[in-house]
Amino acid sequence: MSQADPNNPTIVPCPTCNKPVAWLAMSKWRPFCSERCRLIDLGEWLSENHRIPAPIEDYSRDGEFD
């Protein structure tokens, strides 16, 4: 991301509540709008409600990965 212009900041939606958030160094919780939304998101990851899917493994007949 290029240098942010404080007079014309990039606006992103908060991943938790979709509230607009200015993408600036002074935006303490970016990309979240608040500590509350950041902690809600962290809790979702810790409870495994959010997860990055593992790639589907393709096994050959001899049990080795292809």
All heavy atoms as TSV, in Angstrom:
chain	resi	resn	atom	element	x	y	z
A	1	MET	N	N	0.851	-1.174	0.000
A	1	MET	CA	C	0.000	0.000	0.000
A	1	MET	C	C	0.895	1.235	0.000
A	1	MET	O	O	1.884	1.283	0.707
A	1	MET	CB	C	-0.909	-0.053	1.230
A	1	MET	CG	C	-2.013	0.951	1.202
A	1	MET	SD	S	-3.169	0.754	2.567
A	1	MET	CE	C	-4.342	-0.325	1.799
A	2	SER	N	N	0.565	2.215	-0.781
A	2	SER	CA	C	1.377	3.416	-0.866
A	2	SER	C	C	1.160	4.308	0.355
A	2	SER	O	O	0.288	4.058	1.186
A	2	SER	CB	C	1.040	4.176	-2.147
A	2	SER	OG	O	-0.306	4.594	-2.110
A	3	GLN	N	N	1.961	5.341	0.435
A	3	GLN	CA	C	1.885	6.290	1.544
A	3	GLN	C	C	0.479	6.877	1.625
A	3	GLN	O	O	-0.061	7.356	0.649
A	3	GLN	CB	C	2.917	7.400	1.326
A	3	GLN	CG	C	3.142	8.277	2.505
A	3	GLN	CD	C	3.937	7.577	3.600
A	3	GLN	OE1	O	4.379	6.456	3.466
A	3	GLN	NE2	N	4.096	8.250	4.697
A	4	ALA	N	N	-0.129	6.826	2.796
A	4	ALA	CA	C	-1.489	7.333	2.990
A	4	ALA	C	C	-1.495	8.856	3.018
A	4	ALA	O	O	-0.626	9.479	3.618
A	4	ALA	CB	C	-2.078	6.785	4.271
A	5	ASP	N	N	-2.472	9.438	2.378
A	5	ASP	CA	C	-2.666	10.886	2.382
A	5	ASP	C	C	-3.666	11.216	3.482
A	5	ASP	O	O	-4.838	10.850	3.384
A	5	ASP	CB	C	-3.186	11.333	1.015
A	5	ASP	CG	C	-3.486	12.813	0.948
A	5	ASP	OD1	O	-3.203	13.549	1.921
A	5	ASP	OD2	O	-4.009	13.254	-0.095
A	6	PRO	N	N	-3.233	11.890	4.556
A	6	PRO	CA	C	-4.149	12.185	5.662
A	6	PRO	C	C	-5.344	13.035	5.242
A	6	PRO	O	O	-6.378	13.018	5.901
A	6	PRO	CB	C	-3.295	12.922	6.684
A	6	PRO	CG	C	-1.913	12.940	6.172
A	6	PRO	CD	C	-1.896	12.386	4.785
A	7	ASN	N	N	-5.213	13.770	4.138
A	7	ASN	CA	C	-6.316	14.605	3.666
A	7	ASN	C	C	-7.321	13.821	2.836
A	7	ASN	O	O	-8.439	14.270	2.640
A	7	ASN	CB	C	-5.779	15.777	2.848
A	7	ASN	CG	C	-4.906	16.676	3.686
A	7	ASN	OD1	O	-5.195	16.926	4.852
A	7	ASN	ND2	N	-3.813	17.137	3.113
A	8	ASN	N	N	-6.914	12.640	2.333
A	8	ASN	CA	C	-7.787	11.817	1.505
A	8	ASN	C	C	-7.492	10.339	1.803
A	8	ASN	O	O	-6.968	9.632	0.946
A	8	ASN	CB	C	-7.573	12.150	0.024
A	8	ASN	CG	C	-8.594	11.487	-0.856
A	8	ASN	OD1	O	-9.659	11.092	-0.399
A	8	ASN	ND2	N	-8.265	11.346	-2.124
A	9	PRO	N	N	-7.822	9.879	3.020
A	9	PRO	CA	C	-7.447	8.509	3.400
A	9	PRO	C	C	-8.273	7.450	2.673
A	9	PRO	O	O	-9.404	7.701	2.258
A	9	PRO	CB	C	-7.744	8.472	4.898
A	9	PRO	CG	C	-8.855	9.456	5.069
A	9	PRO	CD	C	-8.568	10.555	4.066
A	10	THR	N	N	-7.680	6.289	2.534
A	10	THR	CA	C	-8.416	5.143	2.020
A	10	THR	C	C	-9.382	4.714	3.115
A	10	THR	O	O	-9.017	4.645	4.290
A	10	THR	CB	C	-7.445	3.991	1.694
A	10	THR	OG1	O	-6.544	4.444	0.688
A	10	THR	CG2	C	-8.175	2.757	1.220
A	11	ILE	N	N	-10.612	4.435	2.740
A	11	ILE	CA	C	-11.628	4.003	3.693
A	11	ILE	C	C	-11.898	2.520	3.442
A	11	ILE	O	O	-12.135	2.104	2.311
A	11	ILE	CB	C	-12.943	4.803	3.523
A	11	ILE	CG1	C	-12.676	6.312	3.640
A	11	ILE	CG2	C	-13.993	4.342	4.513
A	11	ILE	CD1	C	-12.157	6.768	4.982
A	12	VAL	N	N	-11.826	1.724	4.510
A	12	VAL	CA	C	-12.095	0.287	4.425
A	12	VAL	C	C	-13.205	-0.058	5.410
A	12	VAL	O	O	-13.369	0.622	6.422
A	12	VAL	CB	C	-10.828	-0.549	4.722
A	12	VAL	CG1	C	-9.741	-0.278	3.703
A	12	VAL	CG2	C	-10.323	-0.302	6.125
A	13	PRO	N	N	-13.980	-1.103	5.133
A	13	PRO	CA	C	-15.014	-1.507	6.096
A	13	PRO	C	C	-14.402	-2.325	7.229
A	13	PRO	O	O	-13.515	-3.145	7.006
A	13	PRO	CB	C	-15.968	-2.347	5.257
A	13	PRO	CG	C	-15.124	-2.895	4.159
A	13	PRO	CD	C	-14.069	-1.850	3.884
A	14	CYS	N	N	-14.866	-2.104	8.430
A	14	CYS	CA	C	-14.444	-2.915	9.576
A	14	CYS	C	C	-14.852	-4.357	9.276
A	14	CYS	O	O	-16.003	-4.605	8.896
A	14	CYS	CB	C	-15.131	-2.414	10.840
A	14	CYS	SG	S	-14.864	-3.467	12.296
A	15	PRO	N	N	-13.931	-5.329	9.410
A	15	PRO	CA	C	-14.273	-6.718	9.105
A	15	PRO	C	C	-15.378	-7.296	10.009
A	15	PRO	O	O	-16.025	-8.261	9.646
A	15	PRO	CB	C	-12.968	-7.477	9.345
A	15	PRO	CG	C	-11.897	-6.460	9.296
A	15	PRO	CD	C	-12.516	-5.174	9.742
A	16	THR	N	N	-15.601	-6.708	11.160
A	16	THR	CA	C	-16.599	-7.228	12.096
A	16	THR	C	C	-17.962	-6.583	11.906
A	16	THR	O	O	-18.967	-7.272	11.791
A	16	THR	CB	C	-16.122	-7.030	13.546
A	16	THR	OG1	O	-14.852	-7.669	13.700
A	16	THR	CG2	C	-17.102	-7.613	14.545
A	17	CYS	N	N	-18.011	-5.240	11.851
A	17	CYS	CA	C	-19.309	-4.547	11.822
A	17	CYS	C	C	-19.558	-3.739	10.544
A	17	CYS	O	O	-20.630	-3.166	10.394
A	17	CYS	CB	C	-19.434	-3.636	13.029
A	17	CYS	SG	S	-18.361	-2.173	12.960
A	18	ASN	N	N	-18.583	-3.686	9.657
A	18	ASN	CA	C	-18.667	-2.960	8.382
A	18	ASN	C	C	-18.698	-1.447	8.507
A	18	ASN	O	O	-18.937	-0.751	7.534
A	18	ASN	CB	C	-19.852	-3.439	7.536
A	18	ASN	CG	C	-19.618	-4.822	7.007
A	18	ASN	OD1	O	-18.518	-5.165	6.588
A	18	ASN	ND2	N	-20.650	-5.638	7.029
A	19	LYS	N	N	-18.436	-0.914	9.691
A	19	LYS	CA	C	-18.341	0.537	9.865
A	19	LYS	C	C	-17.128	1.044	9.081
A	19	LYS	O	O	-16.080	0.399	9.073
A	19	LYS	CB	C	-18.175	0.859	11.352
A	19	LYS	CG	C	-18.048	2.321	11.666
A	19	LYS	CD	C	-17.894	2.529	13.172
A	19	LYS	CE	C	-17.626	3.983	13.479
A	19	LYS	NZ	N	-17.418	4.189	14.925
A	20	PRO	N	N	-17.208	2.193	8.403
A	20	PRO	CA	C	-16.063	2.708	7.657
A	20	PRO	C	C	-14.901	3.085	8.579
A	20	PRO	O	O	-15.099	3.684	9.631
A	20	PRO	CB	C	-16.593	3.951	6.951
A	20	PRO	CG	C	-18.035	4.032	7.249
A	20	PRO	CD	C	-18.388	3.034	8.291
A	21	VAL	N	N	-13.687	2.703	8.171
A	21	VAL	CA	C	-12.478	2.983	8.938
A	21	VAL	C	C	-11.455	3.641	8.020
A	21	VAL	O	O	-11.181	3.134	6.935
A	21	VAL	CB	C	-11.870	1.682	9.518
A	21	VAL	CG1	C	-10.600	1.966	10.283
A	21	VAL	CG2	C	-12.878	0.942	10.377
A	22	ALA	N	N	-10.907	4.779	8.440
A	22	ALA	CA	C	-9.852	5.448	7.670
A	22	ALA	C	C	-8.549	4.675	7.851
A	22	ALA	O	O	-8.153	4.377	8.977
A	22	ALA	CB	C	-9.686	6.891	8.134
A	23	TRP	N	N	-7.883	4.341	6.734
A	23	TRP	CA	C	-6.627	3.588	6.786
A	23	TRP	C	C	-5.487	4.575	6.959
A	23	TRP	O	O	-4.818	4.978	6.015
A	23	TRP	CB	C	-6.457	2.764	5.516
A	23	TRP	CG	C	-5.367	1.752	5.670
A	23	TRP	CD1	C	-4.042	1.944	5.420
A	23	TRP	CD2	C	-5.488	0.417	6.143
A	23	TRP	NE1	N	-3.336	0.804	5.693
A	23	TRP	CE2	C	-4.204	-0.156	6.144
A	23	TRP	CE3	C	-6.561	-0.358	6.562
A	23	TRP	CZ2	C	-3.967	-1.462	6.550
A	23	TRP	CZ3	C	-6.320	-1.650	6.950
A	23	TRP	CH2	C	-5.028	-2.182	6.938
A	24	LEU	N	N	-5.254	4.973	8.211
A	24	LEU	CA	C	-4.202	5.914	8.565
A	24	LEU	C	C	-3.395	5.352	9.732
A	24	LEU	O	O	-3.902	4.539	10.510
A	24	LEU	CB	C	-4.799	7.257	8.998
A	24	LEU	CG	C	-5.564	8.042	7.943
A	24	LEU	CD1	C	-6.310	9.195	8.590
A	24	LEU	CD2	C	-4.609	8.548	6.876
A	25	ALA	N	N	-2.157	5.787	9.863
A	25	ALA	CA	C	-1.309	5.342	10.966
A	25	ALA	C	C	-1.953	5.653	12.318
A	25	ALA	O	O	-1.791	4.907	13.273
A	25	ALA	CB	C	0.065	5.990	10.867
A	26	MET	N	N	-2.700	6.743	12.389
A	26	MET	CA	C	-3.334	7.126	13.656
A	26	MET	C	C	-4.613	6.326	13.943
A	26	MET	O	O	-5.159	6.433	15.031
A	26	MET	CB	C	-3.630	8.622	13.674
A	26	MET	CG	C	-4.656	9.067	12.660
A	26	MET	SD	S	-4.907	10.836	12.675
A	26	MET	CE	C	-3.777	11.322	11.401
A	27	SER	N	N	-5.054	5.500	13.007
A	27	SER	CA	C	-6.218	4.639	13.242
A	27	SER	C	C	-5.745	3.430	14.044
A	27	SER	O	O	-5.264	2.445	13.494
A	27	SER	CB	C	-6.841	4.199	11.915
A	27	SER	OG	O	-7.274	5.308	11.183
A	28	LYS	N	N	-5.869	3.527	15.342
A	28	LYS	CA	C	-5.253	2.587	16.273
A	28	LYS	C	C	-5.639	1.129	16.038
A	28	LYS	O	O	-4.819	0.239	16.205
A	28	LYS	CB	C	-5.625	2.997	17.701
A	28	LYS	CG	C	-4.961	2.185	18.769
A	28	LYS	CD	C	-5.291	2.739	20.141
A	28	LYS	CE	C	-4.589	1.934	21.224
A	28	LYS	NZ	N	-4.881	2.457	22.549
A	29	TRP	N	N	-6.872	0.834	15.664
A	29	TRP	CA	C	-7.333	-0.554	15.571
A	29	TRP	C	C	-7.479	-1.034	14.135
A	29	TRP	O	O	-8.035	-2.105	13.911
A	29	TRP	CB	C	-8.666	-0.698	16.309
A	29	TRP	CG	C	-8.589	-0.203	17.708
A	29	TRP	CD1	C	-9.167	0.932	18.210
A	29	TRP	CD2	C	-7.847	-0.776	18.783
A	29	TRP	NE1	N	-8.839	1.081	19.525
A	29	TRP	CE2	C	-8.031	0.040	19.915
A	29	TRP	CE3	C	-7.046	-1.916	18.907
A	29	TRP	CZ2	C	-7.456	-0.230	21.142
A	29	TRP	CZ3	C	-6.473	-2.191	20.138
A	29	TRP	CH2	C	-6.679	-1.355	21.229
A	30	ARG	N	N	-6.989	-0.288	13.150
A	30	ARG	CA	C	-7.197	-0.681	11.752
A	30	ARG	C	C	-6.784	-2.108	11.487
A	30	ARG	O	O	-5.809	-2.572	12.074
A	30	ARG	CB	C	-6.483	0.282	10.806
A	30	ARG	CG	C	-4.989	0.127	10.832
A	30	ARG	CD	C	-4.328	1.072	9.867
A	30	ARG	NE	N	-2.899	0.942	10.121
A	30	ARG	CZ	C	-1.972	1.563	9.491
A	30	ARG	NH1	N	-2.270	2.390	8.542
A	30	ARG	NH2	N	-0.718	1.375	9.790
A	31	PRO	N	N	-7.473	-2.872	10.731
A	31	PRO	CA	C	-8.626	-2.493	9.911
A	31	PRO	C	C	-9.941	-2.477	10.684
A	31	PRO	O	O	-10.996	-2.281	10.097
A	31	PRO	CB	C	-8.661	-3.592	8.848
A	31	PRO	CG	C	-8.222	-4.804	9.578
A	31	PRO	CD	C	-7.148	-4.287	10.532
A	32	PHE	N	N	-9.885	-2.677	12.001
A	32	PHE	CA	C	-11.097	-2.664	12.809
A	32	PHE	C	C	-11.416	-1.245	13.258
A	32	PHE	O	O	-10.533	-0.405	13.365
A	32	PHE	CB	C	-10.935	-3.581	14.032
A	32	PHE	CG	C	-10.612	-4.996	13.648
A	32	PHE	CD1	C	-9.306	-5.454	13.658
A	32	PHE	CD2	C	-11.614	-5.859	13.244
A	32	PHE	CE1	C	-8.997	-6.750	13.283
A	32	PHE	CE2	C	-11.320	-7.162	12.868
A	32	PHE	CZ	C	-10.013	-7.610	12.885
A	33	CYS	N	N	-12.688	-1.009	13.584
A	33	CYS	CA	C	-13.085	0.330	14.019
A	33	CYS	C	C	-12.811	0.547	15.499
A	33	CYS	O	O	-12.724	1.686	15.945
A	33	CYS	CB	C	-14.561	0.565	13.706
A	33	CYS	SG	S	-15.695	-0.483	14.642
A	34	SER	N	N	-12.680	-0.539	16.258
A	34	SER	CA	C	-12.499	-0.417	17.709
A	34	SER	C	C	-11.834	-1.670	18.267
A	34	SER	O	O	-11.757	-2.708	17.609
A	34	SER	CB	C	-13.860	-0.237	18.388
A	34	SER	OG	O	-14.644	-1.412	18.204
A	35	GLU	N	N	-11.392	-1.553	19.509
A	35	GLU	CA	C	-10.821	-2.719	20.178
A	35	GLU	C	C	-11.882	-3.807	20.332
A	35	GLU	O	O	-11.589	-4.990	20.211
A	35	GLU	CB	C	-10.265	-2.329	21.546
A	35	GLU	CG	C	-9.624	-3.503	22.265
A	35	GLU	CD	C	-9.063	-3.146	23.623
A	35	GLU	OE1	O	-9.508	-2.159	24.230
A	35	GLU	OE2	O	-8.179	-3.892	24.074
A	36	ARG	N	N	-13.118	-3.410	20.576
A	36	ARG	CA	C	-14.205	-4.381	20.717
A	36	ARG	C	C	-14.325	-5.249	19.467
A	36	ARG	O	O	-14.394	-6.481	19.564
A	36	ARG	CB	C	-15.525	-3.659	20.983
A	36	ARG	CG	C	-16.709	-4.569	21.074
A	36	ARG	CD	C	-18.016	-3.748	21.278
A	36	ARG	NE	N	-19.153	-4.609	21.275
A	36	ARG	CZ	C	-19.804	-4.987	20.193
A	36	ARG	NH1	N	-19.441	-4.560	19.002
A	36	ARG	NH2	N	-20.857	-5.790	20.273
A	37	CYS	N	N	-14.355	-4.633	18.285
A	37	CYS	CA	C	-14.467	-5.398	17.040
A	37	CYS	C	C	-13.231	-6.272	16.819
A	37	CYS	O	O	-13.338	-7.404	16.343
A	37	CYS	CB	C	-14.693	-4.469	15.854
A	37	CYS	SG	S	-16.411	-3.899	15.713
A	38	ARG	N	N	-12.062	-5.774	17.194
A	38	ARG	CA	C	-10.832	-6.564	17.062
A	38	ARG	C	C	-10.901	-7.808	17.945
A	38	ARG	O	O	-10.561	-8.919	17.515
A	38	ARG	CB	C	-9.616	-5.718	17.447
A	38	ARG	CG	C	-8.287	-6.444	17.260
A	38	ARG	CD	C	-7.132	-5.585	17.738
A	38	ARG	NE	N	-7.123	-5.400	19.165
A	38	ARG	CZ	C	-6.563	-6.248	20.043
A	38	ARG	NH1	N	-5.961	-7.324	19.625
A	38	ARG	NH2	N	-6.597	-5.985	21.322
A	39	LEU	N	N	-11.388	-7.651	19.185
A	39	LEU	CA	C	-11.489	-8.781	20.099
A	39	LEU	C	C	-12.574	-9.776	19.679
A	39	LEU	O	O	-12.413	-10.987	19.862
A	39	LEU	CB	C	-11.732	-8.287	21.522
A	39	LEU	CG	C	-10.545	-7.555	22.153
A	39	LEU	CD1	C	-10.939	-6.968	23.502
A	39	LEU	CD2	C	-9.339	-8.465	22.272
A	40	ILE	N	N	-13.661	-9.284	19.118
A	40	ILE	CA	C	-14.693	-10.186	18.588
A	40	ILE	C	C	-14.093	-11.052	17.490
A	40	ILE	O	O	-14.278	-12.272	17.465
A	40	ILE	CB	C	-15.909	-9.394	18.064
A	40	ILE	CG1	C	-16.682	-8.786	19.239
A	40	ILE	CG2	C	-16.816	-10.280	17.214
A	40	ILE	CD1	C	-17.751	-7.797	18.826
A	41	ASP	N	N	-13.334	-10.442	16.575
A	41	ASP	CA	C	-12.704	-11.188	15.483
A	41	ASP	C	C	-11.696	-12.199	16.029
A	41	ASP	O	O	-11.679	-13.355	15.595
A	41	ASP	CB	C	-12.023	-10.224	14.516
A	41	ASP	CG	C	-11.461	-10.931	13.306
A	41	ASP	OD1	O	-12.252	-11.322	12.422
A	41	ASP	OD2	O	-10.225	-11.115	13.250
A	42	LEU	N	N	-10.890	-11.796	16.990
A	42	LEU	CA	C	-9.920	-12.710	17.594
A	42	LEU	C	C	-10.635	-13.901	18.230
A	42	LEU	O	O	-10.216	-15.053	18.069
A	42	LEU	CB	C	-9.081	-11.977	18.646
A	42	LEU	CG	C	-8.067	-12.832	19.404
A	42	LEU	CD1	C	-7.036	-13.444	18.461
A	42	LEU	CD2	C	-7.392	-11.997	20.483
A	43	GLY	N	N	-11.727	-13.655	18.921
A	43	GLY	CA	C	-12.501	-14.725	19.527
A	43	GLY	C	C	-13.047	-15.698	18.495
A	43	GLY	O	O	-13.093	-16.912	18.732
A	44	GLU	N	N	-13.455	-15.179	17.335
A	44	GLU	CA	C	-13.937	-16.053	16.262
A	44	GLU	C	C	-12.836	-16.982	15.765
A	44	GLU	O	O	-13.075	-18.153	15.504
A	44	GLU	CB	C	-14.491	-15.217	15.100
A	44	GLU	CG	C	-15.771	-14.472	15.429
A	44	GLU	CD	C	-16.948	-15.400	15.629
A	44	GLU	OE1	O	-17.141	-16.327	14.821
A	44	GLU	OE2	O	-17.679	-15.199	16.616
A	45	TRP	N	N	-11.616	-16.455	15.641
A	45	TRP	CA	C	-10.481	-17.299	15.220
A	45	TRP	C	C	-10.141	-18.320	16.301
A	45	TRP	O	O	-9.896	-19.497	16.005
A	45	TRP	CB	C	-9.256	-16.437	14.906
A	45	TRP	CG	C	-9.359	-15.754	13.589
A	45	TRP	CD1	C	-9.724	-14.457	13.373
A	45	TRP	CD2	C	-9.112	-16.309	12.297
A	45	TRP	NE1	N	-9.714	-14.175	12.029
A	45	TRP	CE2	C	-9.338	-15.296	11.342
A	45	TRP	CE3	C	-8.718	-17.572	11.855
A	45	TRP	CZ2	C	-9.187	-15.510	9.983
A	45	TRP	CZ3	C	-8.561	-17.775	10.495
A	45	TRP	CH2	C	-8.803	-16.755	9.576
A	46	LEU	N	N	-10.117	-17.893	17.564
A	46	LEU	CA	C	-9.757	-18.796	18.651
A	46	LEU	C	C	-10.773	-19.910	18.849
A	46	LEU	O	O	-10.425	-21.026	19.235
A	46	LEU	CB	C	-9.559	-18.016	19.954
A	46	LEU	CG	C	-8.359	-17.068	19.964
A	46	LEU	CD1	C	-8.332	-16.250	21.242
A	46	LEU	CD2	C	-7.064	-17.826	19.785
A	47	SER	N	N	-12.049	-19.622	18.580
A	47	SER	CA	C	-13.085	-20.650	18.705
A	47	SER	C	C	-13.214	-21.476	17.422
A	47	SER	O	O	-14.064	-22.358	17.346
A	47	SER	CB	C	-14.424	-20.010	19.057
A	47	SER	OG	O	-14.883	-19.200	17.991
A	48	GLU	N	N	-12.359	-21.183	16.446
A	48	GLU	CA	C	-12.305	-21.868	15.155
A	48	GLU	C	C	-13.567	-21.676	14.310
A	48	GLU	O	O	-13.884	-22.484	13.451
A	48	GLU	CB	C	-11.970	-23.345	15.325
A	48	GLU	CG	C	-10.592	-23.558	15.913
A	48	GLU	CD	C	-10.165	-25.012	15.983
A	48	GLU	OE1	O	-10.941	-25.905	15.575
A	48	GLU	OE2	O	-9.040	-25.254	16.434
A	49	ASN	N	N	-14.307	-20.586	14.555
A	49	ASN	CA	C	-15.411	-20.228	13.663
A	49	ASN	C	C	-14.868	-19.657	12.362
A	49	ASN	O	O	-15.535	-19.723	11.329
A	49	ASN	CB	C	-16.344	-19.222	14.335
A	49	ASN	CG	C	-17.126	-19.863	15.461
A	49	ASN	OD1	O	-17.435	-21.043	15.419
A	49	ASN	ND2	N	-17.426	-19.086	16.488
A	50	HIS	N	N	-13.688	-19.048	12.426
A	50	HIS	CA	C	-12.957	-18.612	11.238
A	50	HIS	C	C	-11.767	-19.547	11.105
A	50	HIS	O	O	-11.119	-19.873	12.092
A	50	HIS	CB	C	-12.405	-17.191	11.384
A	50	HIS	CG	C	-13.416	-16.111	11.414
A	50	HIS	ND1	N	-14.528	-16.072	10.612
A	50	HIS	CD2	C	-13.481	-14.992	12.167
A	50	HIS	CE1	C	-15.215	-14.977	10.858
A	50	HIS	NE2	N	-14.607	-14.300	11.814
A	51	ARG	N	N	-11.480	-19.962	9.905
A	51	ARG	CA	C	-10.275	-20.771	9.684
A	51	ARG	C	C	-9.899	-20.707	8.217
A	51	ARG	O	O	-10.744	-20.474	7.357
A	51	ARG	CB	C	-10.456	-22.205	10.163
A	51	ARG	CG	C	-11.521	-22.956	9.432
A	51	ARG	CD	C	-11.718	-24.337	10.029
A	51	ARG	NE	N	-13.145	-24.459	10.270
A	51	ARG	CZ	C	-13.680	-25.004	11.311
A	51	ARG	NH1	N	-12.944	-25.522	12.224
A	51	ARG	NH2	N	-14.969	-25.058	11.453
A	52	ILE	N	N	-8.625	-20.906	7.967
A	52	ILE	CA	C	-8.118	-20.959	6.607
A	52	ILE	C	C	-8.146	-22.421	6.194
A	52	ILE	O	O	-7.546	-23.262	6.865
A	52	ILE	CB	C	-6.694	-20.386	6.526
A	52	ILE	CG1	C	-6.724	-18.916	6.945
A	52	ILE	CG2	C	-6.123	-20.551	5.123
A	52	ILE	CD1	C	-5.370	-18.286	7.093
A	53	PRO	N	N	-8.861	-22.744	5.120
A	53	PRO	CA	C	-8.973	-24.148	4.744
A	53	PRO	C	C	-7.630	-24.720	4.307
A	53	PRO	O	O	-6.833	-24.059	3.656
A	53	PRO	CB	C	-9.968	-24.143	3.586
A	53	PRO	CG	C	-9.971	-22.751	3.072
A	53	PRO	CD	C	-9.572	-21.855	4.214
A	54	ALA	N	N	-7.403	-25.956	4.712
A	54	ALA	CA	C	-6.191	-26.664	4.300
A	54	ALA	C	C	-6.387	-27.161	2.873
A	54	ALA	O	O	-7.509	-27.464	2.464
A	54	ALA	CB	C	-5.936	-27.837	5.238
A	55	PRO	N	N	-5.309	-27.238	2.112
A	55	PRO	CA	C	-5.456	-27.758	0.747
A	55	PRO	C	C	-5.869	-29.232	0.796
A	55	PRO	O	O	-5.512	-29.965	1.719
A	55	PRO	CB	C	-4.064	-27.597	0.148
A	55	PRO	CG	C	-3.149	-27.473	1.309
A	55	PRO	CD	C	-3.952	-26.898	2.433
A	56	ILE	N	N	-6.635	-29.625	-0.186
A	56	ILE	CA	C	-7.048	-31.023	-0.286
A	56	ILE	C	C	-5.847	-31.829	-0.740
A	56	ILE	O	O	-5.233	-31.533	-1.761
A	56	ILE	CB	C	-8.221	-31.183	-1.270
A	56	ILE	CG1	C	-9.424	-30.403	-0.754
A	56	ILE	CG2	C	-8.550	-32.660	-1.475
A	56	ILE	CD1	C	-10.566	-30.335	-1.725
A	57	GLU	N	N	-5.495	-32.832	0.041
A	57	GLU	CA	C	-4.335	-33.660	-0.274
A	57	GLU	C	C	-4.740	-34.738	-1.272
A	57	GLU	O	O	-5.783	-35.363	-1.132
A	57	GLU	CB	C	-3.776	-34.309	0.999
A	57	GLU	CG	C	-3.385	-33.322	2.062
A	57	GLU	CD	C	-2.262	-32.392	1.667
A	57	GLU	OE1	O	-1.501	-32.728	0.755
A	57	GLU	OE2	O	-2.163	-31.320	2.280
A	58	ASP	N	N	-3.911	-34.954	-2.259
A	58	ASP	CA	C	-4.151	-35.977	-3.264
A	58	ASP	C	C	-3.151	-37.108	-3.024
A	58	ASP	O	O	-1.947	-36.910	-3.171
A	58	ASP	CB	C	-3.994	-35.384	-4.669
A	58	ASP	CG	C	-4.367	-36.371	-5.756
A	58	ASP	OD1	O	-5.063	-37.357	-5.450
A	58	ASP	OD2	O	-3.962	-36.151	-6.908
A	59	TYR	N	N	-3.656	-38.235	-2.604
A	59	TYR	CA	C	-2.785	-39.371	-2.316
A	59	TYR	C	C	-2.744	-40.314	-3.531
A	59	TYR	O	O	-3.757	-40.602	-4.143
A	59	TYR	CB	C	-3.300	-40.165	-1.108
A	59	TYR	CG	C	-3.245	-39.376	0.166
A	59	TYR	CD1	C	-4.344	-38.680	0.635
A	59	TYR	CD2	C	-2.078	-39.329	0.906
A	59	TYR	CE1	C	-4.287	-37.959	1.807
A	59	TYR	CE2	C	-2.006	-38.616	2.089
A	59	TYR	CZ	C	-3.113	-37.933	2.533
A	59	TYR	OH	O	-3.052	-37.218	3.694
A	60	SER	N	N	-1.559	-40.787	-3.836
A	60	SER	CA	C	-1.445	-41.805	-4.872
A	60	SER	C	C	-1.723	-43.171	-4.248
A	60	SER	O	O	-1.908	-43.289	-3.041
A	60	SER	CB	C	-0.055	-41.770	-5.507
A	60	SER	OG	O	0.909	-42.092	-4.537
A	61	ARG	N	N	-1.735	-44.202	-5.030
A	61	ARG	CA	C	-2.044	-45.536	-4.523
A	61	ARG	C	C	-1.037	-46.040	-3.500
A	61	ARG	O	O	-1.377	-46.802	-2.618
A	61	ARG	CB	C	-2.134	-46.523	-5.682
A	61	ARG	CG	C	-3.391	-46.328	-6.475
A	61	ARG	CD	C	-3.478	-47.365	-7.531
A	61	ARG	NE	N	-3.464	-46.650	-8.798
A	61	ARG	CZ	C	-3.695	-47.183	-9.945
A	61	ARG	NH1	N	-3.905	-48.470	-10.043
A	61	ARG	NH2	N	-3.697	-46.464	-11.030
A	62	ASP	N	N	0.202	-45.596	-3.579
A	62	ASP	CA	C	1.224	-46.074	-2.632
A	62	ASP	C	C	1.264	-45.227	-1.349
A	62	ASP	O	O	2.122	-45.445	-0.502
A	62	ASP	CB	C	2.601	-46.137	-3.279
A	62	ASP	CG	C	3.095	-44.782	-3.752
A	62	ASP	OD1	O	2.359	-43.777	-3.570
A	62	ASP	OD2	O	4.198	-44.725	-4.314
A	63	GLY	N	N	0.337	-44.290	-1.200
A	63	GLY	CA	C	0.257	-43.507	0.031
A	63	GLY	C	C	1.114	-42.249	0.012
A	63	GLY	O	O	1.096	-41.491	0.967
A	64	GLU	N	N	1.863	-42.006	-1.041
A	64	GLU	CA	C	2.694	-40.812	-1.145
A	64	GLU	C	C	1.866	-39.665	-1.733
A	64	GLU	O	O	0.913	-39.875	-2.450
A	64	GLU	CB	C	3.912	-41.077	-2.036
A	64	GLU	CG	C	4.867	-42.110	-1.485
A	64	GLU	CD	C	5.553	-41.644	-0.217
A	64	GLU	OE1	O	5.936	-40.480	-0.150
A	64	GLU	OE2	O	5.680	-42.462	0.706
A	65	PHE	N	N	2.282	-38.462	-1.430
A	65	PHE	CA	C	1.642	-37.289	-2.016
A	65	PHE	C	C	2.017	-37.183	-3.481
A	65	PHE	O	O	3.115	-37.483	-3.867
A	65	PHE	CB	C	2.091	-36.002	-1.305
A	65	PHE	CG	C	1.579	-35.904	0.101
A	65	PHE	CD1	C	2.442	-36.129	1.167
A	65	PHE	CD2	C	0.271	-35.592	0.349
A	65	PHE	CE1	C	1.980	-36.021	2.460
A	65	PHE	CE2	C	-0.197	-35.493	1.655
A	65	PHE	CZ	C	0.666	-35.712	2.705
A	66	ASP	N	N	1.070	-36.724	-4.287
A	66	ASP	CA	C	1.370	-36.455	-5.712
A	66	ASP	C	C	1.958	-35.083	-5.854
A	66	ASP	O	O	1.685	-34.189	-5.169
A	66	ASP	CB	C	0.102	-36.546	-6.561
A	66	ASP	CG	C	-0.275	-37.987	-6.835
A	66	ASP	OD1	O	0.597	-38.868	-6.684
A	66	ASP	OD2	O	-1.438	-38.200	-7.194
